[in-house]
Amino acid sequence: MKENKEKFNLIRLAMEHKQISLLLTLVLVCCGIYSLFNMPRQEFPQFTIRQGVVIAVMPGASSQDVENRLTQPIENYLFSFSEVNKKKTYSHSKDGIAYIFVELDENVTEPSEFWSKIKHGLNNMRMQLPSDVAAIIVNDDFGNTSAMLISMESETRSYKELNNYMKSLESQLRKNPAVSRLNRSGMQEEEIKIYLQTEKLSYYGIKPLGIYQAFNNEGKINYSGDIKSEDIEMPIKVSARYKTIEDVGEQIIYSGQDGSIVRLKDVATIKRETKELESYITNNGTKSIILSIEMLPGNNIVAFGEEVNQIIENYQKSLPQDVKIQTI
């Protein structure tokens, strides 16, 4: 028997209603073009990093002391978490420092949440460790990649001035919601150096240790009491004494029974200098500071670059002519 009911035929239906087919095709093409220009784009693929390093510093301790008093307690704490892969986690103890290389299980989908929990726990655990433990550092940022590198350079400006200009630029960049993390590199710190004159110290009978103790006592800001009444209780805060080089030079380091005093400027030369360089950054042969910009996932790297370049172009107009910003 011949079946009267015709089967559904999509191709035939499309040919009979050409206008609808053309309209749907046009809509899909427009959606494709829009997505092509606005879809999220990454310069580097997203992947999950499950490794981290815990670094603990214990100055002056031997490798055996570090192993027994520092490495083992931290390992026991880490192994209390089920997320830690015990087979692939290992440690290395040296004189004064311990490295614990931690790897998480593959079922951990949000490593950042776990590392935040670890950092908080290690901060609390530090009270149970020896008092001579100087620091415990957790590094889990191996998967972060820079979307752009910006160089700020000048032949005439100091590092301090460049750093201030870079901080202002950072405040402008943070207004962009796609900006994730900003890391500044190449900054050279300044310090106040005191060059003691040996012959003058001998004349007054002053020892260098006495100068250190004088500064150590003056530099501490302890609790200074409070003012109480029936209505209020207000603490008293004493501000730091040293604000300029001149303040350092006025420090009294010796006082005699006859009322005579000796100030630091009488026996030393005091200068503000840049610390001895361990590393530095140059761009086109000029000293510079580098700013690394990371982008939040889910954004378009092409549009992000254009927005950042526009911010830089506008900010460059407010800078002195001898300060240049370049995108590396």
Solvent accessible surface area in square Angstrom, and as a share of the most:
residue,aa,sasa,rsa
1,M,244,1.09
2,K,178,0.76
3,E,127,0.57
4,N,147,0.75
5,K,162,0.69
6,E,133,0.59
7,K,181,0.77
8,F,160,0.67
9,N,80,0.41
10,L,121,0.60
11,I,128,0.65
12,R,134,0.49
13,L,76,0.38
14,A,41,0.32
15,M,128,0.57
16,E,105,0.47
17,H,84,0.37
18,K,128,0.54
19,Q,140,0.62
20,I,103,0.52
21,S,36,0.23
22,L,126,0.63
23,L,109,0.54
24,L,107,0.53
25,T,76,0.44
26,L,106,0.53
27,V,74,0.42
28,L,126,0.63
29,V,78,0.45
30,C,72,0.43
31,C,71,0.42
32,G,41,0.39
33,I,94,0.48
34,Y,149,0.57
35,S,53,0.34
36,L,97,0.48
37,F,137,0.57
38,N,82,0.42
39,M,89,0.40
40,P,86,0.54
41,R,68,0.25
42,Q,68,0.30
43,E,101,0.45
44,F,95,0.40
45,P,105,0.66
46,Q,123,0.55
47,F,121,0.50
48,T,64,0.37
49,I,47,0.24
50,R,59,0.21
51,Q,79,0.35
52,G,2,0.01
53,V,22,0.12
54,V,0,0.00
55,I,39,0.20
56,A,0,0.00
57,V,43,0.24
58,M,0,0.00
59,P,81,0.51
60,G,89,0.86
61,A,12,0.10
62,S,53,0.34
63,S,47,0.30
64,Q,111,0.49
65,D,56,0.29
66,V,0,0.00
67,E,51,0.23
68,N,70,0.36
69,R,106,0.39
70,L,0,0.00
71,T,0,0.00
72,Q,78,0.35
73,P,38,0.24
74,I,0,0.00
75,E,29,0.13
76,N,102,0.52
77,Y,50,0.19
78,L,0,0.00
79,F,62,0.26
80,S,84,0.54
81,F,35,0.15
82,S,94,0.61
83,E,48,0.21
84,V,4,0.02
85,N,31,0.16
86,K,105,0.44
87,K,197,0.84
88,K,114,0.48
89,T,11,0.06
90,Y,133,0.50
91,S,35,0.22
92,H,98,0.44
93,S,23,0.15
94,K,97,0.41
95,D,108,0.56
96,G,9,0.09
97,I,39,0.20
98,A,0,0.00
99,Y,59,0.22
100,I,0,0.00
101,F,69,0.29
102,V,2,0.01
103,E,41,0.18
104,L,3,0.01
105,D,37,0.19
106,E,143,0.64
107,N,124,0.64
108,V,14,0.08
109,T,105,0.61
110,E,97,0.43
111,P,18,0.11
112,S,69,0.45
113,E,120,0.54
114,F,9,0.04
115,W,5,0.02
116,S,69,0.45
117,K,95,0.40
118,I,0,0.00
119,K,80,0.34
120,H,122,0.54
121,G,13,0.12
122,L,3,0.02
123,N,101,0.52
124,N,72,0.37
125,M,20,0.09
126,R,98,0.36
127,M,162,0.73
128,Q,154,0.68
129,L,16,0.08
130,P,30,0.19
131,S,122,0.79
132,D,65,0.34
133,V,7,0.04
134,A,52,0.40
135,A,30,0.23
136,I,29,0.14
137,I,91,0.46
138,V,22,0.13
139,N,62,0.32
140,D,28,0.15
141,D,65,0.34
142,F,103,0.43
143,G,29,0.28
144,N,64,0.33
145,T,63,0.37
146,S,38,0.24
147,A,20,0.16
148,M,22,0.10
149,L,66,0.33
150,I,0,0.00
151,S,0,0.00
152,M,0,0.00
153,E,12,0.06
154,S,3,0.02
155,E,144,0.64
156,T,103,0.60
157,R,63,0.23
158,S,48,0.31
159,Y,30,0.11
160,K,107,0.46
161,E,64,0.29
162,L,0,0.00
163,N,16,0.08
164,N,75,0.38
165,Y,50,0.19
166,M,0,0.00
167,K,103,0.43
168,S,50,0.32
169,L,0,0.00
170,E,7,0.03
171,S,57,0.37
172,Q,69,0.31
173,L,0,0.00
174,R,145,0.53
175,K,149,0.63
176,N,14,0.07
177,P,119,0.75
178,A,10,0.08
179,V,19,0.11
180,S,55,0.36
181,R,95,0.35
182,L,25,0.12
183,N,63,0.32
184,R,86,0.31
185,S,54,0.35
186,G,17,0.16
187,M,62,0.28
188,Q,18,0.08
189,E,104,0.47
190,E,64,0.29
191,E,56,0.25
192,I,66,0.34
193,K,58,0.24
194,I,64,0.32
195,Y,100,0.38
196,L,66,0.33
197,Q,53,0.23
198,T,99,0.57
199,E,117,0.52
200,K,80,0.34
201,L,14,0.07
202,S,82,0.53
203,Y,177,0.67
204,Y,82,0.31
205,G,63,0.61
206,I,16,0.08
207,K,152,0.65
208,P,81,0.51
209,L,113,0.56
210,G,31,0.29
211,I,11,0.05
212,Y,140,0.53
213,Q,91,0.41
214,A,19,0.15
215,F,40,0.17
216,N,60,0.31
217,N,104,0.53
218,E,69,0.31
219,G,46,0.45
220,K,118,0.50
221,I,88,0.45
222,N,113,0.58
223,Y,159,0.61
224,S,44,0.29
225,G,23,0.22
226,D,47,0.24
227,I,96,0.49
228,K,140,0.59
229,S,70,0.45
230,E,178,0.80
231,D,134,0.70
232,I,92,0.47
233,E,116,0.52
234,M,105,0.47
235,P,97,0.61
236,I,76,0.39
237,K,177,0.75
238,V,81,0.46
239,S,73,0.47
240,A,52,0.40
241,R,104,0.38
242,Y,55,0.21
243,K,151,0.64
244,T,62,0.36
245,I,44,0.23
246,E,121,0.54
247,D,44,0.23
248,V,11,0.06
249,G,4,0.04
250,E,62,0.28
251,Q,7,0.03
252,I,65,0.33
253,I,22,0.11
254,Y,90,0.34
255,S,76,0.49
256,G,18,0.17
257,Q,198,0.88
258,D,123,0.64
259,G,62,0.59
260,S,56,0.36
261,I,76,0.39
262,V,7,0.04
263,R,68,0.25
264,L,0,0.00
265,K,106,0.45
266,D,55,0.29
267,V,0,0.00
268,A,7,0.05
269,T,56,0.33
270,I,30,0.15
271,K,100,0.42
272,R,116,0.42
273,E,52,0.23
274,T,56,0.33
275,K,89,0.38
276,E,151,0.68
277,L,88,0.44
278,E,172,0.77
279,S,82,0.53
280,Y,138,0.53
281,I,49,0.25
282,T,69,0.40
283,N,27,0.14
284,N,115,0.59
285,G,73,0.70
286,T,17,0.10
287,K,54,0.23
288,S,0,0.00
289,I,0,0.00
290,I,19,0.10
291,L,0,0.00
292,S,18,0.12
293,I,0,0.00
294,E,17,0.08
295,M,21,0.09
296,L,75,0.37
297,P,83,0.52
298,G,53,0.51
299,N,46,0.24
300,N,18,0.09
301,I,30,0.15
302,V,77,0.44
303,A,42,0.32
304,F,2,0.01
305,G,14,0.13
306,E,114,0.51
307,E,83,0.37
308,V,0,0.00
309,N,71,0.36
310,Q,93,0.41
311,I,37,0.19
312,I,16,0.08
313,E,97,0.44
314,N,78,0.40
315,Y,27,0.10
316,Q,51,0.23
317,K,158,0.67
318,S,84,0.54
319,L,18,0.09
320,P,38,0.24
321,Q,161,0.72
322,D,51,0.26
323,V,0,0.00
324,K,102,0.43
325,I,20,0.10
326,Q,73,0.32
327,T,72,0.42
328,I,111,0.56
